[in-house]
Structure formats: C-alpha cells, structure tokens
C-alpha cells in the first residue's frame, strides 16, 4: 500500500495514473471551493487578460495576451479623451452531445481593460496590431525638442 495515494483519501489511485492529481480528493474549506461560483462567468476572462504597459522615450506600449482571438473579436478605442480601452469576447466552445468534457479551464466571456493615458501622448497617432495572440497598442509621445544651445565666447 502506497503512502501517497492513501494520504489523499483514495487508496486505489496511483501517482502513475494520468487522472490522479494531488488535490483531487483533498477537502478544501467551503469558502475557497465556492469562490469560483461566486464570481460572475464573464469576469473570468477579465481576470485572465494580462496587459503589460511599457514606456519608452518614443511611446507608451501596451501588450495584451489574447490567445485564440482574432483581431475582429478585439476592440481598441479611446474614450473620455485619454482613456485607452481594450475589450472583446471569448466565446464558449459549442457543446457536442457526443463529447465528454473532463476539464474546462480556459476562460470565456467578455473582457475589458482601461488605462488612463498621460498628457504627453499623440492621441491621433495610436496604432494597434495583433500577431500570434498578442495585441500591441502603441501610443506615440510628442517629439521632445532639444533647446538649441549657442556657444558664447567669454572675453577676458
């Protein structure tokens, strides 16, 4: 008799069984296990939409991981003058009566992320592109004009 499987409550399971997992039979407190049922379905995708915001000398760059989405399913817009909004929807895969689902972990539903842009941006030159499930939004900054410095001769 193996110590590991009996510790998790099922003496017939084996750690070599692909369906075996260390938390399958582990009794979680009801407050933790019911947490996912308390969240609305559409917020699950919102929570999982990760966005990086990087500022370079030339622009602000936003990168969002949106695996499995086409560019037609994503919207990028500006609202209230300087608020960048990235939104879209992941659709639930259609259920087929002949299939048996064992696990559903990929999120679905609507998502929306908003970012207040700083004042030093060119709002009319924002560009967005999508490649390999990564949305990149580039918000250019105005050119900083360096002051002309004229040498003045020092007399003595």
C-alpha positions as MATLAB code, in Angstrom:
seq = 'XXXXXXXXXXXXXXXXXXXXXXXXXXXXXXXXXXXXXXXXXXXXXXXXXXXXXXXXXXXXXXXXXXXXXXXXXXXXXXXXXXXXXXXXXXXXXXXXXXXXXXXXXXXXXXXXXXXXXXXXXXXXXXXXXXXXXXXXXXXXXXXXXXXXXXXXXXXX';
ca = [
       0.000    0.000    0.000;
       1.422    3.345   -1.051;
       1.528    6.158    1.498;
       0.930    8.972   -1.006;
      -2.406    7.851   -2.520;
      -3.880    6.832    0.856;
      -2.907   10.249    2.278;
      -5.188   11.891   -0.292;
      -8.085    9.630    0.519;
      -8.239    7.199   -2.392;
      -6.206    4.072   -1.785;
      -6.955    2.724   -5.281;
      -5.458    5.727   -7.114;
      -1.839    5.799   -8.137;
       0.511    8.681   -8.760;
       1.280    6.996  -12.088;
      -2.375    7.227  -13.172;
      -2.728   10.270  -15.526;
      -6.069   11.214  -13.952;
      -4.525   11.291  -10.481;
      -3.830   14.714   -9.006;
      -2.634   15.620   -5.532;
      -5.684   17.825   -4.896;
      -8.413   15.653   -6.472;
      -9.686   14.277   -3.162;
      -8.308   16.984   -0.876;
     -11.041   18.571    1.250;
     -10.869   22.354    0.722;
     -12.820   24.673    3.037;
     -16.180   25.616    1.570;
     -15.209   29.309    1.390;
     -12.351   28.560   -1.020;
     -14.116   25.957   -3.141;
     -17.188   28.154   -3.569;
     -15.136   31.190   -4.582;
     -15.311   30.363   -8.296;
     -19.096   30.021   -8.132;
     -19.358   33.473   -6.533;
     -17.556   35.182   -9.447;
     -19.744   36.061  -12.428;
     -18.961   33.975  -15.521;
     -17.972   36.989  -17.607;
     -15.347   38.225  -15.140;
     -13.261   35.075  -15.501;
     -11.905   36.256  -18.854;
     -11.429   39.777  -17.497;
      -9.301   38.481  -14.648;
      -7.129   36.441  -17.028;
      -6.496   39.207  -19.585;
      -2.951   40.259  -18.774;
      -1.613   43.567  -20.090;
       1.927   44.946  -19.915;
       2.448   48.733  -20.147;
       5.929   49.894  -21.073;
       7.086   53.471  -21.616;
       9.969   54.180  -23.945;
      11.395   57.594  -24.890;
       9.252   57.480  -28.069;
       5.954   55.894  -26.954;
       3.779   54.055  -24.467;
       3.406   50.416  -25.496;
       0.649   48.076  -24.301;
       0.821   44.314  -24.892;
      -2.147   42.084  -24.110;
      -2.167   38.285  -24.220;
      -5.316   37.254  -26.104;
      -4.687   33.651  -27.177;
      -7.187   32.174  -29.591;
      -8.796   35.503  -30.511;
      -8.890   37.013  -33.978;
      -8.330   40.719  -34.466;
     -12.005   41.047  -35.475;
     -13.009   39.882  -31.969;
     -10.982   42.613  -30.220;
     -11.824   46.317  -29.954;
      -9.359   49.086  -29.161;
     -10.714   52.571  -28.568;
     -10.252   55.877  -26.797;
     -12.993   57.176  -24.541;
     -13.314   60.336  -22.485;
     -10.372   61.936  -24.297;
      -7.470   59.958  -22.759;
      -8.740   56.538  -21.642;
      -7.481   53.589  -23.690;
      -9.952   50.699  -23.682;
      -9.173   47.174  -24.854;
     -12.201   44.872  -24.969;
     -13.587   41.798  -26.646;
     -15.212   38.463  -26.025;
     -14.071   34.869  -25.862;
     -16.913   32.602  -26.911;
     -17.641   29.317  -25.189;
     -16.905   26.314  -27.372;
     -20.106   24.769  -28.684;
     -21.160   21.667  -26.797;
     -21.436   18.457  -28.777;
     -23.647   15.706  -27.356;
     -21.109   13.062  -28.440;
     -18.231   14.612  -26.451;
     -17.415   14.139  -22.793;
     -15.745   17.085  -21.069;
     -13.237   16.168  -18.363;
     -11.997   19.648  -17.531;
     -12.843   23.223  -18.591;
     -10.162   25.711  -17.550;
      -9.969   28.169  -20.438;
     -11.865   31.321  -19.650;
     -14.687   32.659  -21.763;
     -16.880   35.719  -21.726;
     -16.420   39.435  -22.173;
     -13.294   41.252  -21.068;
     -12.415   44.917  -20.829;
      -9.309   46.729  -19.636;
      -8.991   50.505  -19.328;
      -5.926   52.703  -18.887;
      -5.774   56.466  -18.346;
      -3.113   57.803  -20.678;
      -0.760   60.579  -19.603;
      -0.966   64.005  -21.195;
       2.258   63.608  -23.165;
       0.830   61.400  -25.958;
      -0.213   61.879  -29.583;
      -3.843   60.751  -29.421;
      -4.296   60.963  -33.206;
      -1.416   58.565  -33.989;
      -2.315   55.495  -31.901;
      -1.674   52.188  -33.692;
      -2.699   48.632  -32.855;
      -1.551   45.296  -34.285;
      -2.156   41.673  -33.414;
       0.225   38.797  -34.008;
       0.243   35.265  -32.556;
      -2.434   36.107  -29.973;
      -0.630   39.207  -28.666;
      -2.243   42.614  -29.144;
       0.216   45.515  -29.261;
      -1.069   49.080  -28.909;
       1.485   51.837  -29.483;
       0.712   55.349  -28.257;
       3.409   57.725  -29.554;
       4.768   60.570  -27.458;
       5.439   64.018  -28.901;
       8.957   64.717  -30.044;
      10.851   66.488  -27.334;
      12.614   69.378  -28.959;
      16.040   69.865  -27.515;
      16.848   73.504  -26.933;
      19.392   74.993  -29.281;
      22.490   75.849  -27.321;
      24.655   78.536  -28.832;
      28.160   78.892  -27.535;
      29.005   82.339  -26.222;
      32.607   83.423  -26.238;
      33.915   84.554  -22.898;
      36.011   87.700  -23.114;
      38.698   88.330  -20.684;
];
